[in-house]
Amino acid sequence: MKKLLTSLMAAGALSLVSVTAQAADKVTLQLKWVTQAQFAGYFVAKDKGFYTEENLDVEIKPGGPDIAPPQVIAGGGADVIIDWMPSALASREKGVPLVNIAQPFKSSGMMLTCLKETGITKPEDFKGKTLGVWFFGNEYPFLSWMSQLGISTEGGADGVTVLKQGFNVDPLLQKQAQCISTMTYNEYWQVIDAGISADELITFKYEDQGVATLEDGLYVLEDNLKDEAFVDKMVRFVRASMKGWKYAEENADEAAEIVLENDATGAQTEKHQKRMMGEIAKLTAGSNGALDPADFERTVKSLLSGGSDPVITKEPEGAWSKDITDKALN
């Protein structure tokens, strides 16, 4: 009888564990790029059990050069994506109803990095030059900037020739372009590691030029916000994610190690990821996850001021919601 009771208790315990495991709500997050410290907060939240504490089972899907997050979520491949606001607003205007529900990144890390030997000292010197530009939605801040400067992107002595840049720094190293797109936390350091010293470079941060637009926000499809269960799931997801981000800011080296443990490709190095995490912490600092309306307005203004070819053609409505962060942060 005692053995039977013990067996029943064990079976009951196993059943309870099984039910508990099944009860965790699944969330699929699509990253904007490959596994790296740019997304450390999410990997930290998973590794430290912050998602588990919120009864979430989170799958983090790496991105890549052929992966466009808006297309992934539109096709049902993710519940929430990471995207830059220019790309998200352009996608919204084209029919993918993305809504920003949280903004972990407060500052912009985007810039143009140029060789000093080209004689470029100010943005007006871009005229007649070849500039490397990322596409797949990353071109919008650049196009907006050039429009505000009144510089054509069709080439010629008074315009710039746009080189569709791969996600590397080869055009600068091989002198195919006088300037290339870089991030403060990634490609700039690839140039340095390739043997070009900081003294040989001049950088133009978008933020310093007054054209900084919001990067790395969390976006969902608008219709899903009508589902109370989905909203509740996102509240828990954002709360745990921001806990992960704040932990990453305060423990940068450990966060970088966690990222490396999740890099299935083995392509990242410890030196680069730790340096990247230090730079990323500067961009997330000052954000509790809630989108600052002033930052949104600044981004929209920049995208609308594109002359005859603006990134977006009208003031977006319903493109962000504070409901998730209001609940997550209280």
C-alpha positions, 0 to 999 in steps of 0.5 A: 500500500505504501509503495502504491501511495508513493507511486501515485504521489510521484506520478502526480508530481510528474503530472503537475510538472508537465501541466506547469511546463505546458502552461508557459505562454510561448513568445517568438521574438525575431531579431533584426540581425544575427546573435550579438550583444546588440540583443543582449537584454533578451538573451540575458532575460532568458538565461537568468530566468526572467522570462520563466518568472513571467511564465513565458517560453521565449524563442529568440530567432536570429536575423541575417542579411536576407531576413526582414523582420516586418516580412517575418511577422506579417507572415506569422513567423513571429509574435514580436520583432525588433526593428528600427522605427524608420523601417517600421513606419515605412512598412506600416505605410506600405500595409504592414500594420506595425505598432511600437510597444516598447523602446529599449534603445534611447540613443542612436548608434548609426554613423558614416565613417570616412577616410580622412585622406578623402578630404571630407571634413563636413557633410557638404563634402559628400558631394561627388563622393561614393557612400556605402549605404545599408538597405533592407530598411536601413537606408531610410535614415540616410535618405532622409539625411541627404534630402535634408541636406539637399544632396541628390542620391543619383550621383553627379558632381552635386550628388552622391553615388550610393553603393549598396553596402553589404554588412561588412566594411570592405568598401572602405578597406578596398577604397570602393567608397569614401565613406561607409555605414557603421554602428558605434558598437560594431562596424566602426571597430571592424575598421579599427581591427582591420588596421586603420587607426582612429586618427585616419578616420572621421565619423558623422554620427546621425545623432550629432547631425540632428537626423537621429531616428529611433533604433531597436524598438519592439513591434507587434501587429496592430490587430493582436493588441485587440486580444487581451491574452496577447496584451497580457503576454506582451506586458510580461515579455516587456517587463522581463526583457527590460529587466534583462536589459538593465542587468546587461547594462550593469554586468556588461562582460557577463552579458557578452558571455551569455550572448556568446553562449547563444551564438550557434554559428561560433562566428563572434569573438569574446573581445568584439562582443564585450566591446560591443556590449559596452557601447550598446549599454550607452544606447540603452541607458536612460530608457526604462522601455517606455517610448518617449513621445518627443523621440517619436516626433523627432523621428517622424519629423526627420522622415517626413522632411525628405523633400520630393521623396520622403521616407513616409508621406504622412503623419502616422496614426496609431504607430505606437502604444504606451499601454504595454509599458504602462502595465509592465512598468507599474 
